[in-house]
Amino acid sequence: MNIPNDPVMLLSYINTQLRDFYPNLKDLCSSLTIDEQSLCSKLESIDYRYDETTNQFI
């Protein structure tokens, strides 16, 4: 799966996927074969962190 490399575009893509298709980050990463820690690190670089309660990066 080719996901956006730009952190802002990645944020939008991941949050949309979480909202529309996945109940949690672990399922999304597993399904899309994405390293969860790498994804979180990339989004932390623009000050976004995963919130389990809302199932999105905020």
C-alpha positions, 0 to 999 in steps of 0.5 A, a space after each residue: 500500500 502506498 500511503 502519503 509521505 508528507 506528514 500533513 497528508 498522511 494525517 488526513 489519510 490515516 484519520 479518514 481510514 480510521 473513521 471509515 474503516 478501522 476500529 483502532 490503530 492496530 487494525 489499520 496498521 495490520 491491514 495496511 502493513 504499516 509499522 505502527 511505531 513509525 507511523 506514530 513517530 511521523 505524526 508526532 513530528 507534527 504534534 499529533 498523537 493517537 487518541 484511543 477514545 476518539 480513534 484518531 490522531 489529535 
